[in-house]
Amino acid sequence: MPIFEYECPRGHKFDKIVPIAQMDDLQECPGHMVTVEPQTDPAFRVVSCRAPAKRIPVPSRPAHIIIR
């Protein structure tokens, strides 16, 4: 299966192995972020992003293909 690049609305970028038939489906972001909750102890908490991420189109580079 191929590897595709994705980016969520919060700016996290990641690679994921996905079947070609599902390459344009939204993928759950595996990134993390820090939230500030002053009323709690500790005031900072690390949580999973889990935002829907879109595939980043990668331009083809025919100049890098070697034909023998």
HELIX and SHEET records of a PDB file:
HELIX    1   1 ILE A   20  GLN A   22  5                                   3    
HELIX    2   2 PRO A   62  HIS A   64  5                                   3    
SHEET    1   A 4 LYS A  13  ILE A  17  0                                        
SHEET    2   A 4 ILE A   3  GLU A   7 -1                                        
SHEET    3   A 4 PRO A  52  ARG A  55 -1                                        
SHEET    4   A 4 GLN A  27  GLU A  28 -1                                        
SHEET    1   B 2 HIS A  32  VAL A  36  0                                        
SHEET    2   B 2 PHE A  44  SER A  48 -1                                        
END                                                                             
